[in-house]
Amino acid sequence: MNKSPQERLYDLQQLGWAGYADVLTQMPLTANNVRCVAHLLESSPNTDPTSQFLDLAEADLSGLVLDGTHLVRANLSGANLQGTRLMKADLRFANLSGANLADADLRGATLYQTVWIGAKVMGCRFDRSIGLTLKQSASLKRRGGLLKLAMP
């Protein structure tokens, strides 16, 4: 974690985790982030990384630009995503329970089957047409999410 983004990318390529480089090379050096990355690397030394999903529970990803990032089935429960840009990110089946998404930007993100229990969404920008159900859209709007009715 204390390496440069380029050194992190090289290491991730060697381990077969380059598909998650957008996230893992930008993560700030915090105790929770170190724990997440250590768990990721320890949990699957002999497993094909393409069959694994990111466990970033309680990670600090605040303020990062993660546009277009592939986070299918990612565990982002309790994560700090405040002000994070996730435009056109793929978050299908992601667990966002208890995550802080205040002022985040999820416009154009794919949000099918996402879990939002207890997520903080005040000021978070969404497009309802990218996988949110009407029930989810209404709930997110009641909690302060900013929903456009359809993409342009």
C-alpha positions as CSV (number, residue, x, y, z in Angstrom):
1,M,0.0,0.0,0.0
2,N,2.9,2.4,0.5
3,K,4.0,1.9,-3.1
4,S,3.3,4.3,-6.0
5,P,0.3,3.7,-8.1
6,Q,2.5,2.4,-10.9
7,E,4.2,-0.1,-8.6
8,R,0.9,-1.2,-7.2
9,L,-0.4,-1.7,-10.8
10,Y,2.7,-3.9,-11.6
11,D,2.1,-6.0,-8.5
12,L,-1.6,-6.4,-9.3
13,Q,-0.8,-7.5,-12.8
14,Q,1.6,-10.1,-11.5
15,L,-1.1,-11.4,-9.1
16,G,-3.8,-11.4,-11.8
17,W,-5.8,-8.6,-10.1
18,A,-5.2,-5.9,-12.7
19,G,-9.0,-5.8,-13.4
20,Y,-9.4,-4.0,-10.1
21,A,-6.5,-1.6,-10.6
22,D,-8.7,1.5,-10.8
23,V,-9.7,1.0,-7.2
24,L,-6.6,-0.6,-5.7
25,T,-4.0,1.8,-7.1
26,Q,-5.9,4.9,-5.9
27,M,-6.8,3.8,-2.3
28,P,-5.3,6.0,0.3
29,L,-3.0,4.4,2.9
30,T,-5.4,3.9,5.9
31,A,-5.7,1.1,8.4
32,N,-9.0,-0.1,7.0
33,N,-7.7,0.0,3.4
34,V,-4.5,-2.0,4.4
35,R,-6.8,-4.5,6.1
36,C,-9.0,-4.8,3.0
37,V,-6.0,-5.3,0.6
38,A,-4.3,-7.7,3.0
39,H,-7.5,-9.8,3.3
40,L,-7.9,-9.8,-0.5
41,L,-4.3,-11.0,-1.1
42,E,-4.3,-13.5,1.7
43,S,-7.7,-15.0,0.9
44,S,-7.0,-16.3,-2.6
45,P,-3.3,-17.2,-3.2
46,N,-4.3,-20.2,-5.3
47,T,-7.6,-19.0,-6.7
48,D,-8.3,-17.6,-10.1
49,P,-8.7,-13.8,-9.4
50,T,-11.4,-13.6,-12.1
51,S,-13.7,-15.7,-9.9
52,Q,-13.2,-13.4,-6.9
53,F,-15.1,-10.3,-5.8
54,L,-13.7,-7.3,-4.0
55,D,-14.3,-7.1,-0.3
56,L,-13.9,-3.5,0.6
57,A,-16.1,-3.4,3.7
58,E,-15.3,-0.2,5.6
59,A,-12.7,0.9,3.1
60,D,-12.1,4.6,2.6
61,L,-12.6,5.4,-1.1
62,S,-13.8,9.0,-0.5
63,G,-13.3,11.5,-3.3
64,L,-11.8,9.0,-5.7
65,V,-12.6,9.0,-9.5
66,L,-13.7,5.5,-10.2
67,D,-15.7,6.1,-13.4
68,G,-16.4,2.9,-15.4
69,T,-15.0,0.7,-12.6
70,H,-16.1,-3.0,-12.5
71,L,-17.4,-3.7,-9.0
72,V,-19.8,-6.5,-9.6
73,R,-20.7,-8.3,-6.4
74,A,-18.3,-6.0,-4.4
75,N,-18.8,-5.8,-0.7
76,L,-18.7,-2.1,0.0
77,S,-20.7,-2.3,3.3
78,G,-19.7,0.5,5.6
79,A,-17.3,1.9,3.0
80,N,-16.7,5.7,2.8
81,L,-17.6,6.7,-0.7
82,Q,-18.4,10.3,0.1
83,G,-17.8,12.5,-2.9
84,T,-16.6,9.5,-5.0
85,R,-17.3,9.5,-8.7
86,L,-18.6,6.2,-9.9
87,M,-20.1,7.3,-13.2
88,K,-20.9,4.4,-15.5
89,A,-19.4,2.0,-12.9
90,D,-20.8,-1.6,-12.9
91,L,-22.1,-2.2,-9.4
92,R,-24.5,-5.1,-10.1
93,F,-25.2,-7.1,-6.9
94,A,-22.9,-4.8,-4.9
95,N,-23.5,-4.6,-1.1
96,L,-23.7,-0.9,-0.2
97,S,-25.3,-1.5,3.2
98,G,-24.2,1.2,5.7
99,A,-22.0,2.9,3.1
100,N,-21.5,6.7,3.1
101,L,-22.4,7.8,-0.5
102,A,-23.1,11.4,0.4
103,D,-22.4,13.6,-2.6
104,A,-21.2,10.7,-4.6
105,D,-22.0,10.5,-8.4
106,L,-23.5,7.3,-9.7
107,R,-25.0,8.7,-12.9
108,G,-25.0,6.1,-15.6
109,A,-23.9,3.4,-13.1
110,T,-25.4,-0.1,-13.5
111,L,-27.2,-0.7,-10.2
112,Y,-29.2,-3.9,-10.7
113,Q,-29.7,-5.9,-7.5
114,T,-27.7,-3.5,-5.3
115,V,-28.3,-3.6,-1.5
116,W,-28.8,-0.1,0.0
117,I,-29.8,-0.9,3.6
118,G,-28.8,2.0,5.8
119,A,-26.7,3.6,3.1
120,K,-26.3,7.4,3.5
121,V,-27.2,9.0,0.1
122,M,-27.8,12.7,0.9
123,G,-26.7,14.6,-2.3
124,C,-25.8,11.4,-4.2
125,R,-26.6,11.6,-7.9
126,F,-28.4,8.7,-9.6
127,D,-30.1,7.8,-12.9
128,R,-33.2,5.7,-12.0
129,S,-33.1,4.0,-15.4
130,I,-29.9,2.0,-14.8
131,G,-31.3,-0.9,-12.7
132,L,-32.9,0.8,-9.7
133,T,-36.4,-0.5,-9.0
134,L,-39.2,2.1,-8.4
135,K,-39.1,1.1,-4.7
136,Q,-35.4,1.7,-4.5
137,S,-35.6,5.0,-6.3
138,A,-38.3,6.2,-4.0
139,S,-36.4,5.2,-0.9
140,L,-33.2,6.8,-2.1
141,K,-35.0,10.0,-3.0
142,R,-36.6,10.1,0.4
143,R,-33.2,9.8,2.0
144,G,-31.8,12.8,0.0
145,G,-30.6,11.1,-3.2
146,L,-30.8,13.2,-6.3
147,L,-32.5,11.1,-9.0
148,K,-32.9,12.1,-12.7
149,L,-36.0,10.3,-14.1
150,A,-34.1,9.1,-17.2
151,M,-30.8,9.4,-18.9
152,P,-30.5,11.9,-21.8
